[in-house]
Amino acid sequence: MKKLLTLVTLGVLCGCTPQNAPSSFSLSPVGYDALAGWGQEDFASLMPLLRNECHRLSQLPPETVLGGSEDITYGRHAADWANACAGLATATDARTYLQTWFQPYEAGTAAFFTGYFEPQIPASLTRGGAYQTPVYGRPRDLVRVKATNGQMVSGRWVNGQFAPYYDRAAIDGGALAGQGLEIAWLKSPVDLFFLQIQGSGRLILPDGGQVRVSYDGRNGQAYVPLGRVLVQDGELPADGVSMDSIRNWLEAHPDRMMSVMERNPNYVFFRRDDGNLAQGPKGAFGMPLTAGRSVAVDRSMVPFAMPLWVETMLPYGSGQQVNWDHLVFAQDIGTDIKGAGRADLFTGWGAAAQAVAGNLHAHGRMVLFLPRPPAESAAQ
């Protein structure tokens, strides 16, 4: 989370995000009466979220690019939200406000949804006993530079030459030991691996206290989904990949778990985050994430702050799927969230959040709420 969550989704773990995710929208205006469940939405809970979004937008220079495909005609710059946010100042009802100031547009492509959450992991701030796996802060020699093709890349300077940064195997082997980078210690390398996939987490200390750690960079090495590795090795069936099945396999093979995890050379670094633990971690848009309301998107397709109407199925209980139709907000990004119609739902923290996030892997419908241009909103 710099601000980036390297998301723990089924798609990230198994590499099973649709390979041909559309790279553009075919946006078509639709009426609010075309949104399944619109009349049953909890509009009262939306008002504080809308106000928080407008507060965040007010902190940005008007010319700030929020992202988004060129198919999106309005809402890609902070200035495009000025009228809608001004209208919010006197609004008392979220339903009326949204219908006045936003026009829904059908994404025109099948949407695909996964989930992520904030894990809770036993940890200690000092090394000792069972706590032997370090959580590293960002190394001082890790830098980002612009390559000749214009892309930003991570690495380090070695004798005046730019080189790739240490991979997971090298760091596991002690490449960063003795530099004072340890900010906490975990009981298991598997816990660290899943924390790194997640990008943030709550460390549960021996005295019951909690400390949040948040993403503070990565080594720049390619991300290799561990589920894909285990399927290729014949260790898991292609239809049996889940967060639990991967963790169970690793813990059942202590003699092989390190070598298998090291086939993913990507490595994430953290910083201690003393933010409010009553809220979720901050996403890439700089706002605390809200369970069931914040999503990670492909920023090249969907701008930050954009309200999105989602219609999909969420897993509850033992294999049970239920309809889920709600308004969410684009407030985060992730390494595996690519293409139009792709979104990752933040489910919160705790066991229930983990269960939903680990099993959410569903198609559905996405509708973008674009702020109306001044002339159109005046007419409304």
C-alpha positions as CSV (number, residue, x, y, z in Angstrom):
1,M,0.0,0.0,0.0
2,K,2.2,2.8,-1.1
3,K,-0.6,3.0,-1.4
4,L,-1.0,-0.5,-2.8
5,L,-2.5,-3.7,-1.6
6,T,-0.8,-6.8,-3.1
7,L,-4.0,-8.6,-2.8
8,V,-4.8,-12.0,-1.3
9,T,-7.4,-13.1,-3.8
10,L,-8.1,-16.4,-5.4
11,G,-7.0,-14.8,-8.7
12,V,-3.7,-13.7,-7.3
13,L,-3.0,-17.0,-5.6
14,C,-3.8,-19.3,-8.5
15,G,-3.3,-16.9,-11.4
16,C,-6.9,-17.7,-12.5
17,T,-8.0,-14.2,-13.4
18,P,-9.5,-14.3,-16.9
19,Q,-6.6,-14.2,-19.3
20,N,-8.4,-12.1,-21.9
21,A,-9.9,-9.5,-19.6
22,P,-11.2,-6.7,-21.9
23,S,-8.9,-3.7,-22.1
24,S,-11.7,-1.2,-22.9
25,F,-15.3,-0.4,-21.9
26,S,-18.3,-0.2,-24.1
27,L,-20.2,2.2,-21.9
28,S,-24.0,2.5,-22.3
29,P,-26.2,4.8,-20.1
30,V,-28.8,2.9,-18.1
31,G,-31.6,4.1,-15.7
32,Y,-31.6,3.5,-12.0
33,D,-34.6,1.2,-12.4
34,A,-32.3,-1.1,-14.3
35,L,-30.1,-1.8,-11.2
36,A,-31.1,-5.0,-9.4
37,G,-31.6,-4.3,-5.7
38,W,-31.2,-0.5,-6.0
39,G,-34.3,0.1,-4.0
40,Q,-33.0,-2.1,-1.2
41,E,-29.6,-0.5,-0.8
42,D,-28.7,0.9,2.6
43,F,-28.5,4.5,1.5
44,A,-28.1,5.9,5.1
45,S,-24.7,4.2,5.3
46,L,-23.6,5.8,2.0
47,M,-23.7,9.4,3.2
48,P,-20.6,9.3,5.4
49,L,-18.7,7.4,2.7
50,L,-19.7,10.0,0.0
51,R,-18.6,12.8,2.3
52,N,-15.3,11.2,3.0
53,E,-14.7,10.7,-0.7
54,C,-15.4,14.4,-1.4
55,H,-13.1,15.4,1.4
56,R,-10.3,13.4,-0.1
57,L,-11.0,14.9,-3.6
58,S,-10.9,18.4,-2.1
59,Q,-7.3,17.7,-0.9
60,L,-6.2,17.2,-4.5
61,P,-5.2,19.8,-7.1
62,P,-8.1,20.2,-9.7
63,E,-5.8,18.9,-12.5
64,T,-5.1,15.6,-10.6
65,V,-5.6,12.7,-12.9
66,L,-7.7,10.0,-11.1
67,G,-7.1,7.5,-13.8
68,G,-9.7,5.7,-16.0
69,S,-10.1,4.6,-19.6
70,E,-10.6,7.2,-22.4
71,D,-14.1,5.7,-22.8
72,I,-15.0,7.5,-19.6
73,T,-15.9,11.0,-20.7
74,Y,-16.2,12.7,-17.3
75,G,-14.8,11.9,-13.9
76,R,-11.2,11.3,-14.8
77,H,-9.9,14.5,-13.1
78,A,-10.4,15.8,-9.6
79,A,-12.0,19.0,-11.1
80,D,-14.8,16.8,-12.6
81,W,-16.1,16.1,-9.2
82,A,-16.4,19.7,-8.0
83,N,-20.1,20.2,-8.8
84,A,-21.2,16.8,-7.4
85,C,-19.2,17.4,-4.2
86,A,-20.7,20.9,-3.9
87,G,-24.2,19.3,-4.2
88,L,-23.4,16.9,-1.4
89,A,-23.0,19.8,1.0
90,T,-26.7,20.3,1.2
91,A,-27.8,16.7,0.5
92,T,-29.7,14.8,3.1
93,D,-30.6,11.6,1.2
94,A,-28.0,9.5,-0.6
95,R,-30.5,8.0,-3.0
96,T,-31.8,11.4,-4.2
97,Y,-28.3,12.8,-4.3
98,L,-26.8,10.0,-6.4
99,Q,-29.7,10.0,-8.9
100,T,-29.3,13.8,-9.3
101,W,-25.6,14.0,-9.6
102,F,-24.5,10.7,-11.2
103,Q,-25.4,8.9,-14.5
104,P,-25.1,5.1,-14.4
105,Y,-23.2,3.5,-17.3
106,E,-23.3,-0.2,-18.0
107,A,-19.7,-1.5,-18.3
108,G,-20.6,-3.6,-21.4
109,T,-18.3,-6.5,-20.4
110,A,-18.7,-9.4,-18.0
111,A,-17.3,-8.4,-14.7
112,F,-15.2,-10.6,-12.5
113,F,-14.9,-10.2,-8.8
114,T,-12.5,-11.5,-6.1
115,G,-12.0,-10.5,-2.5
116,Y,-9.2,-9.4,-0.1
117,F,-9.0,-8.8,3.6
118,E,-6.7,-7.7,6.4
119,P,-5.2,-10.8,8.1
120,Q,-4.6,-11.1,11.9
121,I,-1.3,-12.8,12.6
122,P,0.4,-13.7,15.9
123,A,3.6,-11.7,16.1
124,S,6.2,-10.3,18.5
125,L,8.2,-7.0,18.3
126,T,11.3,-8.9,19.5
127,R,12.8,-12.1,18.4
128,G,12.6,-15.1,20.6
129,G,11.0,-18.5,21.1
130,A,8.6,-19.4,18.3
131,Y,9.0,-15.9,16.7
132,Q,11.9,-16.4,14.3
133,T,10.5,-15.1,10.9
134,P,11.4,-11.4,10.3
135,V,9.0,-8.9,8.8
136,Y,11.3,-6.5,7.0
137,G,11.0,-2.8,6.5
138,R,11.9,-1.2,3.2
139,P,15.7,-1.5,2.6
140,R,17.6,1.7,2.2
141,D,19.2,0.5,-1.1
142,L,15.9,-0.3,-2.8
143,V,15.2,2.4,-5.4
144,R,12.9,2.9,-8.3
145,V,14.2,4.4,-11.6
146,K,12.8,5.0,-15.0
147,A,13.9,2.4,-17.6
148,T,14.7,3.3,-21.2
149,N,11.2,2.2,-22.2
150,G,9.7,4.7,-19.7
151,Q,8.6,2.1,-17.2
152,M,9.4,2.5,-13.5
153,V,11.5,-0.4,-12.2
154,S,12.8,-1.4,-8.8
155,G,16.4,-2.4,-8.1
156,R,19.7,-1.4,-6.5
157,W,22.9,0.2,-7.6
158,V,25.9,-2.1,-7.6
159,N,29.3,-0.6,-8.6
160,G,27.6,2.1,-10.6
161,Q,25.3,-0.4,-12.4
162,F,21.6,-0.7,-11.8
163,A,20.8,-4.3,-10.9
164,P,17.6,-6.3,-10.0
165,Y,17.0,-6.4,-6.3
166,Y,17.4,-9.5,-4.2
167,D,14.8,-12.1,-4.9
168,R,12.8,-14.1,-2.3
169,A,15.4,-16.9,-2.1
170,A,18.3,-14.5,-1.5
171,I,16.3,-12.6,1.2
172,D,15.3,-15.8,2.9
173,G,19.0,-16.8,2.8
174,G,20.0,-13.7,4.8
175,A,20.7,-11.0,2.2
176,L,19.1,-8.4,4.5
177,A,20.2,-9.7,7.8
178,G,22.0,-7.4,10.2
179,Q,20.7,-4.2,8.7
180,G,18.2,-3.5,11.5
181,L,15.3,-3.7,9.1
182,E,13.2,-6.1,11.3
183,I,10.0,-4.4,12.5
184,A,8.4,-7.6,13.9
185,W,8.8,-11.4,14.0
186,L,6.3,-14.0,13.0
187,K,6.0,-17.7,14.0
188,S,5.9,-19.0,10.4
189,P,7.3,-18.2,7.0
190,V,3.9,-19.2,5.6
191,D,2.3,-16.4,7.7
192,L,4.8,-14.0,6.2
193,F,4.1,-15.2,2.7
194,F,0.4,-14.6,3.0
195,L,0.9,-11.3,4.7
196,Q,3.0,-10.2,1.7
197,I,0.4,-11.3,-0.7
198,Q,-2.2,-9.3,1.3
199,G,0.0,-6.2,1.6
200,S,-1.2,-5.2,5.1
201,G,-2.1,-6.9,8.3
202,R,-2.8,-6.7,12.0
203,L,-0.1,-8.2,14.2
204,I,-1.5,-9.7,17.4
205,L,1.1,-9.4,20.1
206,P,1.7,-11.8,23.0
207,D,0.1,-9.3,25.4
208,G,-3.0,-9.1,23.2
209,G,-2.1,-5.7,21.7
210,Q,-2.3,-5.1,18.0
211,V,0.0,-3.4,15.6
212,R,-0.8,-2.8,11.9
213,V,1.9,-3.1,9.2
214,S,1.3,-1.7,5.8
215,Y,2.9,-2.1,2.4
216,D,6.0,-0.1,1.8
217,G,7.4,-1.4,-1.4
218,R,8.5,-4.6,-3.2
219,N,11.6,-5.9,-4.7
220,G,10.4,-5.5,-8.3
221,Q,10.7,-9.2,-9.1
222,A,7.9,-10.9,-11.0
223,Y,4.9,-12.2,-9.1
224,V,4.4,-16.0,-9.7
225,P,1.0,-17.3,-8.3
226,L,1.7,-20.2,-5.9
227,G,-1.5,-22.0,-6.9
228,R,-0.4,-22.1,-10.4
229,V,3.0,-23.6,-9.3
230,L,1.3,-26.3,-7.2
231,V,-1.1,-27.2,-10.1
232,Q,1.7,-27.4,-12.6
233,D,3.6,-29.7,-10.1
234,G,0.6,-32.0,-9.8
235,E,0.2,-31.2,-6.1
236,L,-3.2,-29.6,-6.4
237,P,-6.1,-30.0,-8.9
238,A,-6.8,-27.0,-11.0
239,D,-10.3,-26.8,-9.5
240,G,-9.0,-27.2,-5.9
241,V,-7.0,-24.0,-5.6
242,S,-7.9,-21.8,-2.7
243,M,-6.2,-19.8,0.1
244,D,-6.8,-22.7,2.5
245,S,-5.7,-25.5,0.1
246,I,-2.4,-23.6,-0.6
247,R,-1.8,-22.9,3.1
248,N,-2.6,-26.5,4.0
249,W,-0.2,-27.9,1.4
250,L,2.6,-25.7,2.6
251,E,2.1,-26.6,6.3
252,A,1.9,-30.3,5.4
253,H,5.2,-30.2,3.5
254,P,7.7,-28.3,5.8
255,D,10.6,-29.9,4.0
256,R,9.5,-28.3,0.7
257,M,7.6,-25.2,1.7
258,M,10.5,-22.8,1.4
259,S,11.6,-24.0,-2.0
260,V,8.1,-23.8,-3.3
261,M,7.4,-20.3,-1.9
262,E,10.7,-19.2,-3.3
263,R,9.5,-20.0,-6.8
264,N,7.6,-16.7,-6.4
265,P,10.6,-14.3,-6.3
266,N,8.4,-11.3,-5.5
267,Y,9.0,-9.9,-2.0
268,V,7.0,-7.2,-0.1
269,F,8.4,-4.8,2.5
270,F,6.3,-3.2,5.3
271,R,6.2,-0.2,7.6
272,R,4.5,0.1,11.0
273,D,1.2,1.9,10.6
274,D,-0.1,3.6,13.7
275,G,-3.5,4.5,12.1
276,N,-6.9,4.0,13.6
277,L,-7.4,0.2,14.1
278,A,-11.2,0.8,14.1
279,Q,-10.8,1.5,10.4
280,G,-9.5,-0.6,7.6
281,P,-6.0,0.1,6.2
282,K,-5.5,2.9,3.7
283,G,-5.8,2.0,0.1
284,A,-4.1,3.5,-2.9
285,F,-6.5,6.5,-3.0
286,G,-5.3,7.5,0.4
287,M,-8.5,6.7,2.3
288,P,-9.2,4.0,4.9
289,L,-10.8,1.0,3.2
290,T,-14.4,0.1,4.2
291,A,-15.5,-3.5,4.4
292,G,-18.1,-4.2,1.7
293,R,-17.7,-0.8,0.2
294,S,-14.1,-0.4,-1.0
295,V,-12.8,-2.2,-4.1
296,A,-9.5,-2.4,-5.9
297,V,-9.6,-1.7,-9.6
298,D,-7.4,-1.4,-12.6
299,R,-6.7,2.3,-12.4
300,S,-6.1,2.5,-16.2
301,M,-9.7,1.5,-16.6
302,V,-11.6,3.0,-13.6
303,P,-10.7,6.3,-11.9
304,F,-10.2,6.5,-8.2
305,A,-13.3,7.7,-6.3
306,M,-15.7,6.3,-8.9
307,P,-18.9,4.7,-7.4
308,L,-19.6,1.3,-9.0
309,W,-22.8,-0.7,-8.8
310,V,-21.9,-4.3,-8.4
311,E,-24.2,-7.3,-8.9
312,T,-22.6,-10.7,-8.2
313,M,-22.7,-13.7,-5.8
314,L,-20.9,-13.8,-2.5
315,P,-19.9,-17.0,-0.7
316,Y,-21.4,-17.5,2.8
317,G,-21.2,-20.5,5.0
318,S,-20.4,-24.0,3.6
319,G,-20.5,-23.4,-0.2
320,Q,-23.6,-21.2,-0.1
321,Q,-23.8,-18.4,-2.6
322,V,-26.0,-15.4,-2.1
323,N,-27.0,-12.5,-4.3
324,W,-24.9,-9.3,-3.5
325,D,-26.0,-6.1,-5.1
326,H,-24.4,-2.9,-3.7
327,L,-22.7,0.4,-4.4
328,V,-18.9,0.3,-3.9
329,F,-16.1,2.8,-4.4
330,A,-12.8,2.5,-6.4
331,Q,-10.2,3.2,-3.7
332,D,-7.4,0.8,-4.3
333,I,-5.3,-1.1,-6.8
334,G,-3.6,-4.5,-7.0
335,T,-1.0,-6.4,-8.9
336,D,-3.5,-8.9,-10.4
337,I,-6.4,-6.5,-10.9
338,K,-6.2,-5.9,-14.7
339,G,-8.8,-5.1,-17.3
340,A,-12.3,-3.7,-17.7
341,G,-14.9,-5.1,-15.3
342,R,-12.3,-6.4,-12.9
343,A,-12.6,-5.6,-9.2
344,D,-11.5,-6.9,-5.8
345,L,-13.8,-6.4,-2.8
346,F,-12.3,-5.5,0.5
347,T,-14.1,-7.7,3.1
348,G,-12.6,-6.4,6.3
349,W,-10.7,-8.4,8.9
350,G,-11.3,-11.4,11.1
351,A,-12.4,-15.0,10.3
352,A,-15.6,-14.1,8.5
353,A,-13.8,-11.6,6.2
354,Q,-11.1,-14.2,5.5
355,A,-13.7,-16.8,4.6
356,V,-15.5,-14.5,2.1
357,A,-12.3,-13.2,0.5
358,G,-10.7,-16.6,0.2
359,N,-13.7,-18.0,-1.7
360,L,-15.0,-15.0,-3.7
361,H,-14.4,-15.8,-7.3
362,A,-17.5,-14.8,-9.3
363,H,-18.7,-13.2,-12.4
364,G,-21.3,-10.5,-12.4
365,R,-22.3,-7.0,-13.5
366,M,-20.6,-3.7,-13.1
367,V,-22.2,-0.3,-13.6
368,L,-20.1,2.9,-13.4
369,F,-21.6,6.0,-11.8
370,L,-20.1,9.0,-13.7
371,P,-20.5,12.5,-12.2
372,R,-22.8,14.5,-14.5
373,P,-21.2,17.4,-16.4
374,P,-22.4,20.8,-15.0
375,A,-25.0,21.4,-17.7
376,E,-26.5,17.9,-17.3
377,S,-26.6,18.1,-13.5
378,A,-28.2,21.5,-13.7
379,A,-30.9,20.0,-15.9
380,Q,-31.4,17.3,-13.4
